[in-house]
Amino acid sequence: MAAKSAVARSLALNHGAAYGEAFADVYDRWYHQVTDSEATAEFVARRSPSGLVIELGVGTGRLARPLVDRGLTVVGIDTSGPMLDGCPSSVLRIRADMTLLPLVPTRGTGALQATALCGFNTVFNLHTAEAQISLFQQLAPLADTVIVETLKAELLADAPARSTGVGHILPDGVVVSSTVGQRADQRLIGRHLEILDGGVRVRPWMLRWVTVDQLDAMAARADYLCCERWGSWTEEAFEARSRASISVYRRTESR
Ligand SMILES: C[S@@+](CC[C@H](N)C(=O)[O-])C[C@H]1O[C@@H](n2cnc3c(N)ncnc32)[C@H](O)[C@@H]1O
């Protein structure tokens, strides 16, 4: 019972904009090199013939900046005001929930041919299967190509039920990370405890991981078919030892 109410509290804490509330002030310092943003931009640019990219969960623009540098128009969607505040104005920033996109193609112009990017596990920031399915359904009228990057689900599924360890060492403190794995619900619930001379700050987070087969099934419900799958943004093969997956979905239905 106690464990269940802790999960419920974490769910509430992590819903929508809560990730940004918890991480916006440290995001660029802690995560600026978490994945290869230049290789991401190269990969996405080659698959964006219309020149228009919609980035879901754009955050502070870590992935959007190199896309703009390559001449692409980037619409950045994020629920978090504090994260969007760090995103440059060269990105067309829209504060919205990615499962309720406030974008519709102009009548008479047909469907948009944008490429949608959901990088760095951002789809795992949606905490129910319904929300993850809804993302693809929202994108269907807007994007003929959807590119999704996720950590391999098995790495998260095999996480111990409870663990604690040192996350980052900071010049003036340390970050201790405690994680609860809810395998049956495909969730990983964590707290980064940032311990500084001046006190402790708790930064909660939660992921709902899915396997690539589950991702494909969700995409298929919106008529997206996986056409490419890679193990990295530099197009290494996706194989058993890959830690990440890059999936490229294209709409199968003629519109
Ligand atoms: C892990 S960060 C990734 C930021 C950026 N794409 C990057 O790779 O650095 C996830 C982002 O998704 C945003 N986010 C989480 N849930 C969201 C939702 N339902 N709708 C829109 N954005 C959301 C968070 O505010 C956060 O900025």
The ligand as an SDF file (V2000), in Angstrom:
LIG
                    3D

 27 29  0  0  0  0  0  0  0  0999 V2000
   14.7860   14.4310  -21.5880 C   0  0  0  0  0  0  0  0  0  0  0  0
   14.2650   16.0620  -21.9790 S   0  0  0  0  0  0  0  0  0  0  0  0
   14.8800   16.1690  -23.6410 C   0  0  0  0  0  0  0  0  0  0  0  0
   15.1180   17.5860  -24.1030 C   0  0  0  0  0  0  0  0  0  0  0  0
   15.7880   17.6960  -25.4860 C   0  0  0  0  0  0  0  0  0  0  0  0
   15.0190   17.0660  -26.5240 N   0  0  0  0  0  0  0  0  0  0  0  0
   17.1790   17.0690  -25.4260 C   0  0  0  0  0  0  0  0  0  0  0  0
   17.4010   16.0090  -26.0260 O   0  0  0  0  0  0  0  0  0  0  0  0
   18.0300   17.6510  -24.7690 O   0  0  0  0  0  0  0  0  0  0  0  0
   12.5370   15.7730  -22.2140 C   0  0  0  0  0  0  0  0  0  0  0  0
   11.7390   17.0400  -22.5100 C   0  0  0  0  0  0  0  0  0  0  0  0
   10.3950   16.6580  -22.7620 O   0  0  0  0  0  0  0  0  0  0  0  0
    9.5270   17.5960  -22.1380 C   0  0  0  0  0  0  0  0  0  0  0  0
    8.2390   16.9320  -21.9110 N   0  0  0  0  0  0  0  0  0  0  0  0
    7.9450   15.9670  -20.9970 C   0  0  0  0  0  0  0  0  0  0  0  0
    6.6560   15.5990  -21.1090 N   0  0  0  0  0  0  0  0  0  0  0  0
    6.1390   16.3490  -22.1150 C   0  0  0  0  0  0  0  0  0  0  0  0
    4.8550   16.4160  -22.7160 C   0  0  0  0  0  0  0  0  0  0  0  0
    3.8460   15.6400  -22.3100 N   0  0  0  0  0  0  0  0  0  0  0  0
    4.6750   17.2820  -23.7480 N   0  0  0  0  0  0  0  0  0  0  0  0
    5.6970   18.0810  -24.1880 C   0  0  0  0  0  0  0  0  0  0  0  0
    6.9300   18.0600  -23.6360 N   0  0  0  0  0  0  0  0  0  0  0  0
    7.1450   17.2100  -22.6190 C   0  0  0  0  0  0  0  0  0  0  0  0
   10.2600   17.9870  -20.8660 C   0  0  0  0  0  0  0  0  0  0  0  0
    9.7930   19.2430  -20.3700 O   0  0  0  0  0  0  0  0  0  0  0  0
   11.7000   18.0240  -21.3620 C   0  0  0  0  0  0  0  0  0  0  0  0
   12.0410   19.3050  -21.8180 O   0  0  0  0  0  0  0  0  0  0  0  0
  1  2  1  0
  2  3  1  0
  2 10  1  0
  3  4  1  0
  4  5  1  0
  5  6  1  0
  5  7  1  0
  7  8  2  0
  7  9  1  0
 10 11  1  0
 11 12  1  0
 11 26  1  0
 12 13  1  0
 13 14  1  0
 13 24  1  0
 14 15  1  0
 14 23  1  0
 15 16  2  0
 16 17  1  0
 17 18  1  0
 17 23  2  0
 18 19  1  0
 18 20  2  0
 20 21  1  0
 21 22  2  0
 22 23  1  0
 24 25  1  0
 24 26  1  0
 26 27  1  0
M  CHG  2   2   1   9  -1
M  END
$$$$
